[in-house]
Amino acid sequence: MSGFASLRLAFSAAALGGLLCVLQASAQSAAAPAQTVTLGPSGLPLPRFVSLKSGRVNSRVGPGANYSVDWMYMKAGLPMEVIQEFDTWRRVRDADGSEGWINQSLLSGRRTAIVAPWQRSKGGGRINLLDRADKDAGVIAILEPGVMGSIKKCDGQWCEMTFEGHTGWIAQSQVWGAYPGEKVKN
């Protein structure tokens, strides 16, 4: 086959693939309501929350071991938001907004969250951990902004979480580690 013919075949295949993608996307958008989910190369949604597996995790400036370490995280279980994927590397964002690349082997699907990290620097008030998913429920514990806990489940409005042996409910809007309206079952 001549070089021109193979180039023409490649172009035709690319055009057909592009047309199929457009048709598939329009069919999905017609079937799906307002919220669309973007899947990364792994087949998992982007963005999504994960947590750190280890107590020492390097965050790099690029997706590979040859890139320099920009930051080292020292807390296992820390929630991270995966915002991009490249091969076995995940671009993540932490609760403070810092971004970097971490190898997927150092990330876990176990869901954790941080209580109102945006209130830490303000000396903000305490957040109540409640005995049921109701703003008028009894208080189990009083949490400081920035404390980390494990998510058991979220129903879109409330998250049942465990903080150092205390399990209760917290408004989902008060945590970084679950999206507004997201349902989570850990």
Secondary structure, DSSP 8 states (H G I E B T S, - for coil): --HHHHHHHHHHHHHHHHHHHHHHHHHHHHHS-S---EE-TTSSEESEEEEESSS-EEEESSSSTTS-EEEEE--TT-EEEEEEEETTEEEEE-TTS-EEEEEGGGEES--EEEE-GGGTTTT---EEEESSSSTTS-EEEEE-TT-EEEEEEEESSEEEEEETTEEEEEEGGGEESS-TT-EEE-
